[in-house]
């Protein structure tokens, strides 16, 4: 399978210990939403729909990214900001 680059990687803090996961392809995001997501809520279901629409060229990648970030927020993940982490250290 060929993975498709979907723009600037999205980095999320995925654990209380500060572990960071980088999502650089739409397939990675799809896998995480389907197999590794900690909550099954409407935001996750919406994101899966937008991701699959973008993968089928029926929706925009921008909409898919936005829906993924929304689902990440409801799952308790926060965007990783390297500059903020450097200031905290």
C-alpha positions in Angstrom: 0.0 0.0 0.0 1.2 3.5 -0.8 0.7 6.1 1.9 -0.4 9.5 0.8 1.3 12.6 2.3 -1.5 14.9 3.5 0.5 18.1 4.2 2.4 19.3 7.2 2.4 16.5 9.9 0.1 16.8 12.8 1.8 16.1 16.1 -0.2 15.2 19.2 0.7 14.6 22.8 -0.8 11.1 23.3 0.0 10.2 26.9 0.3 11.8 30.3 4.0 11.2 30.1 4.3 13.5 27.1 4.7 10.9 24.4 4.2 12.6 20.9 2.8 10.9 17.8 3.4 12.4 14.4 0.7 11.9 11.8 2.1 12.5 8.3 -0.2 10.5 6.1 -4.0 10.1 5.9 -3.6 6.4 6.3 -1.9 6.8 9.7 -4.8 8.9 10.9 -7.4 6.5 9.5 -5.6 3.5 11.3 -5.4 5.4 14.6 -9.1 6.5 14.5 -10.2 3.0 13.7 -7.9 0.9 15.9 -6.2 2.9 18.6 -8.6 5.7 19.5 -9.4 5.8 23.2 -13.0 7.0 22.9 -15.8 6.1 20.5 -17.8 9.4 20.3 -19.5 11.5 17.6 -16.3 13.5 16.9 -14.4 10.3 16.1 -17.2 9.0 13.9 -17.3 12.4 12.1 -13.6 12.4 11.6 -13.6 8.8 10.2 -16.3 9.9 7.7 -14.3 13.0 6.6 -11.0 10.9 6.4 -12.7 8.2 4.3 -14.3 10.9 2.0 -10.9 12.5 1.5 -9.3 9.1 0.8 -11.9 8.5 -1.9 -11.4 12.0 -3.3 -15.0 12.9 -2.3 -14.0 15.4 0.3 -11.1 17.8 1.0 -8.0 17.0 3.0 -8.5 20.3 4.9 -11.9 19.1 6.1 -10.4 15.8 7.1 -7.6 17.4 9.0 -10.0 19.7 10.8 -12.3 16.8 11.8 -9.2 14.8 13.0 -8.1 17.7 15.2 -11.6 18.0 16.6 -11.7 14.3 17.4 -8.2 14.6 19.0 -9.5 17.3 21.3 -12.5 15.3 22.5 -10.2 12.3 23.1 -8.0 14.4 25.4 -5.1 14.7 23.0 -3.4 18.1 22.6 -1.3 19.5 19.7 2.4 19.3 20.3 4.0 22.7 20.3 7.8 22.3 20.3 8.3 26.0 21.2 6.0 25.7 24.2 7.8 22.6 25.4 11.3 24.3 25.1 10.0 27.2 27.2 8.7 24.9 29.9 12.0 23.0 30.2 
